[in-house]
Amino acid sequence: MRLHAERLRARLELLFRENFEKFGELGAAISVWQNGESIVDLHGGFKDARREHLWMADTLVLIWSATKGLGSACLLHVLHEHKLGLERRVAEFWPDFGQASKENITLAQLLSHQAGLAAFDRRVDVLDYDAVIHALEQQKPNWPGTGHGYHARTFGFLLDELVRRIAGTPLSEYWRKVFAEPLGLDLWIGLPKEENPRVATSYAAKKGKPPEPRQFYVDLATPGTFARKAFGSPAGLHSVSAMNKPELRAKPIVSFSGIGSANSLAKFYGLLANGGEIGGQQFFALKTLEWMKTTLSDGIDRVFQIPTAFSAGFMKDSEKSARKIFGQSASVFGHPGAGGSHAFADPENRLAFAYVMNQMEQSALPNDKSLRLVDAIYR
């Protein structure tokens, strides 16, 4: 499938405009890449609720859990550089991880949300990195045997600690040095103070009828449920407004603190969709890309309570799910962010997509604002 840029732009412009006119979008941007080149970039709306500051081409915004895709790519790159396979046990590189019946958990299981470390049995602060790592070491798996469940907050810490153990550097620094700077990406895990004037203010979802899956969102609001524990482990920074503070934007929390532009997010996925190469430079080996697109877990998610699927660090469409959120190819992989941000790579069509916004919706998974655009690309 080779896209005609002008026709696609016309289709997407209409739908993008409707997101503001009919669906209450405040500020947003969309970017589509194919064959390692940008073919559509749109932005509109405002950076703030008072509508005093226009959303510009260089506006940055929180991408929430879409940060997990960047973190996963970093760890996979580290593993390939050190000639390590996904069958290796986590405890080989992180000995204290092997406590509490976790000695045989593999990198593949950890990356595909099968490690059973989605929730803590005790309260740990999300800003205390060392305490979180210690809690992960002591935590028994949340479920026995097989199965997977979305590690909403712990996942980024697991990625970060493994990069530190194997590569000897925090994941956020690895991201800047190996990918963001060479590629010229306006995409940060831990935002420098001087970049704050360009960042759009993020706004919490307005109250309304909970979206599907209904039981998950009911549980998310109910103290004591497993979903509530998973999204509260580690604890803290549950207020969207807190993440508008410059000192908190600066924290390199791999699970949810990424900040960047739609164009840069799509460019990175464009690299992954284009055989790991862009601008004549090869960043990823084909074996690593196979890890990204090969499904490792598929079935009812113990946190979301609906069918989900994961490869090594990336989300995929479950074979058991009727609604596709990653296009029309079996090789597609990506990662959404809370409230509506969305990004993926389609290696079969060498296509990449990213959507970012600042008015969040009541959704941890992609919603119609972005999925209408995805459907239009493949139509």
Secondary structure, 3 states (H helix, E strand, C coil): CCCCHHHHHHHHHHHHHHHHHCCCCCEEEEEEEECCEEEEEEEEEECCCCCCCECCCCCEEEEECCHHHHHHHHHHHHHHHCCCCCCCEHHHCCHHHHCCCCCCCEHHHHHCCCCCCCCCCCCCECCCHHHHHHHHHHCCCCCCCCCCCCCCCHHHHHHHHHHHHHHCCCHHHHHHHHHHHHHCCCEEECCCHHHHHHECCCECCCCCCCCCCHHHHHHHCCCCCHHHHHCCCCECCCCHHHHHCHHHHCCCCCCCCEEECHHHHHHHHHHHHCCCEECCEECCCHHHHHHHHCCCEEEECCCCCCEEEECCCCEECCCCCCCCCCCCCCCCEECCCHHHCEEEEECCCCEEEEEEECECCCCCCCCHHHHHHHHHHHC
